[in-house]
Amino acid sequence: MFELFEIFTTGGIVLWSNTKASSHHPAIDGLISDVLISEKSAPGSSADIDDIYRIDTHTVRFSRVNNLGVIFVCVYQSILQLTYAEELVANVKAIFLSLFKSQILQSIEHGDPYPQLSDFTKFNNYFDSRVAEFEQLEAQKRKSVAQPKLEPIEKSLPTLSSPAELKKVAVISPFESSDDEDTPNTDTSTPVGFPPGAKKKSKRGGKNKNKNKSSLTGAGAAGAADSKKKPVKKMRKWGANGLAEEIDDESDDVLDFSSNKPSKNASVDNDASIDMSYGKENSQGNFVVKSLAEDMPELLDDDEDEDEEADNESSASKFSFGFLKNIVGGKTMTQDELDKTLDATRTHLMEKNVAPEVADGLCETVKTTLLGSKTKNWTSIQATVKSAMTDALRRVLTPNSSEDLLFEIRKKERENKSSVSQYNPYVISVVGVNGVGKSTNLSKIAFWLLQNRFKVLIAACDTFRSGAVEQLRVHVDRLRELTERNNAGKIDMFEEGYGKDAAVTAQHAIEYGRKNRYDVVLIDTAGRRHNDDRLMSSLEKFGKLANPDKIVMVGEALVGTDSVQQARNFNNAFGPNRNLDFFLISKCDTVGEMVGSLVNMTYSTGIPVLFVGTGQNYTDLRTLSVDWAVQLLMK
C-alpha cells in the first residue's frame, strides 16, 4: 500500500492529497530538490514527464503535466514493490484532468495560483474506487502466483490406507482458509471420480457394483463408512420437463438463496459508496449525465463488426456472381425490388418491439425517398435501403429543439435572483401508467439535480396508491443522507396525506417552494390506465392548476407496441394547449436490443426521449444516445 498520493502545482500549492502519514513526507522534499528544480527536469519542455525517483527506503512515482503546471506523486516503500503504482498515477491523472482541467486552465488565464470554484474533495470517491480495484487485482495476482503446483506432489504421494493419512498430505494455499466452504478443492491426491451424471445413476439404480477399488487412497473405505450413516434427504432440482431431479450436496446448483455468503463466482463490492462515474462536470461546472453511447462503447463496436460481417456474407453467399449486377452501381430501384427488401426490414423492426403501424410508416417513408432513384457505386439495394432506414430512424429520435434541462433551470435561477418581489421555482411533473417506475425515476432526477447543488422539493401528489407517500419519504431520507455525505444540494418533501385532490396538493407544494425559495419542485403523480377516461380526465385540471414547466412521461421499455397508444393518450390528456415535454424510458436494461418503444413513443407524438433508466440505483440514469438506439434497432 502506498504511503502518500498528492497532487500539487509547480508553485507549491497542494490541490489534493490522500496521505496515510501524519506529517509532511521527506520524499516529496527530495523529489522537489533533486528532480523538479534541477536541470534534469527539462524546464523548457512542453511534453509531460513520467518518471521514477528513489530516496532512502522509498520510491516515488510521479507525472508532471507541463502545460498545466500540475504534478501527480505516489510515494511507497521500495520493499513493497508496488507493481500498479505507474498505472495508478496514469489513471488518477486522466480522471483528475477530465474533471478539473477546464478550471485549472481558467485559473492560469486569470493568473490565479489556485483554481477558483473547484471542489477537489469530490475526487475522493473516484480515487478510492480506483485504488480498491488495483488492490483487488494485485491480491488476485499474488494468490495465483502463490498457488502450489500439485502435479509433482501427486506423483510423490505414498499409498494411503485411511482418510486420516490423506489429510496429512492435503495441500492448502497459504492465502486460503482451510474451513472455507466456498474454496475450491485443490487436493489432487483423490483418484479420478465418477463422470458427470454417474452418481445420480447410482442412486436410482441401486448399489453401484463397479466402485473404484483402487488402493491409492482410502476413498473407497470412506465411501463405505459414509453409506452406513443415517440417510439425509437430498435437495431437489426441478428440470425443464417438470420432473424432480435429486442433486448431490457437491452440486453447483444451490437452491438455498437465504445465505449471506457470496457464491463462488460472486464479486465483492469493495466500494459501497455511490458510483459518481455515471456523469461528469462540464466546462460550465454543471454535472451532466452520461449518454448510453459513452456507457457502452463496446456495444457499438460489436454492432459495426457484425454489420460488416453480415454485409460480406450477404454479398458473397446470397448473390454469388449475380451480385455484381446489383452493386456495380447505377441500378434504378423499382417498386417490386423495394417492396421485397422493405418487407424484410419491416419484420426486422417488429422483432425489435417497433409497433406495426410505426414500422409501416417508416418503410413507406423510405420507399418514397428511394423509388426511382439509382444506387450508388458498389452499393446493393439492400445496403441502400438499410442506410435510408437508418437515416429515417435517426430523424425520428433526434429532438427538433434543444432539450437542455439544466440550462432552463439555471435561467430561471438567474431570473429569481434578479427579481426581488417574485420568486418561482422550476416545476417538473412526472406522469405515467401504473408500475413503470415514476417514483424511482423521479428520485434519480432528484439525485442528478442534487449533484448540481440545487435546492429540491419533492411533492407527494400520489394521494391514491397506498404506500406512495411512504415510498417517497424513504427516497428523500436516502437522498438527504447522500447529499450530506457528498456535500451536494438540499432536498425536502411536501405532503398532505391521502385522499386529497392531487392538483390542489401540487398547487400548495409549489406555493411552499416559492415561499421557501426552492430551486426545483418535483411532483409525483398517481399511476393511471391510459385507456380509462375517468382517470385520465383529471390530468387536464392538474396541468392548469400546477402549470409545471416540464411534464415528463415515464414509459416502460418492456411495454412494446402498446406504447403508441399510451403516449398518444397522455399527450392529449392535458388539453388542447398543453402537451408532454419529453419521455423518460425506464427498464432499458431488461430488453437488450428490443428498444422499439423509444421509436414508438417518439414517432406517434413527436415528443423526444431525454432520459433512459438503466437500473434501480440513483446513478442508473442516462441521456439517450440516438446513434446507440439506431444501431441496436438496425443490428
Sequence and secondary structure as in RCSB ss.txt:
>XXXX:A:sequence
MFELFEIFTTGGIVLWSNTKASSHHPAIDGLISDVLISEKSAPGSSADIDDIYRIDTHTVRFSRVNNLGVIFVCV
YQSILQLTYAEELVANVKAIFLSLFKSQILQSIEHGDPYPQLSDFTKFNNYFDSRVAEFEQLEAQKRKSVAQPKL
EPIEKSLPTLSSPAELKKVAVISPFESSDDEDTPNTDTSTPVGFPPGAKKKSKRGGKNKNKNKSSLTGAGAAGAA
DSKKKPVKKMRKWGANGLAEEIDDESDDVLDFSSNKPSKNASVDNDASIDMSYGKENSQGNFVVKSLAEDMPELL
DDDEDEDEEADNESSASKFSFGFLKNIVGGKTMTQDELDKTLDATRTHLMEKNVAPEVADGLCETVKTTLLGSKT
KNWTSIQATVKSAMTDALRRVLTPNSSEDLLFEIRKKERENKSSVSQYNPYVISVVGVNGVGKSTNLSKIAFWLL
QNRFKVLIAACDTFRSGAVEQLRVHVDRLRELTERNNAGKIDMFEEGYGKDAAVTAQHAIEYGRKNRYDVVLIDT
AGRRHNDDRLMSSLEKFGKLANPDKIVMVGEALVGTDSVQQARNFNNAFGPNRNLDFFLISKCDTVGEMVGSLVN
MTYSTGIPVLFVGTGQNYTDLRTLSVDWAVQLLMK
>XXXX:A:secstr
  SEEEEEETTS EEEEEESSSS  HHHHHHIIIIISSGGG TT  S EEEEEEETTEEEEEEEETTTTEEEEEE
EEGGG  TTHHHHHHHHHHHHHHHHHHHHHHHHHHT SS TT  GGGHHHHHHHHHHHHHHHHHHHHHHHHS   
HHHHHT     SHHHHHHT    TTS TT TTS      S     TTHHHHHHHTSS TT    SSSSHHHHHHH
HHTS      EEE TTS EEE  TT S        S  TT    S  S  GGGEEE TTS EEE BHHHH HHHH
HHHHHHHHHHHHHIIIIISGGGGHHHHSS  B  HHHHHHHHHHHHHHHHHTT  HHHHHHHHHHHHHHHTT B 
 TT  HHHHHHHHHHHHHHHHHS SS   HHHHHHHHHHHHHH SS    EEEEEE STTS HHHHHHHHHHHHH
HTT EEEEEE   SSTTHHHHHHHHHHHHHHHHHHHT  EEEEE   SSS HHHHHHHHHHHHHHTT SEEEEE 
    TT HHHHTHHHHHHHHH  SEEEEEEETTSGGGHHHHHHHHHHTT TT    EEEEE GGGSTT  HHHHH
HHHHH   EEEEE SSSTT EEE  HHHHHHHHH 
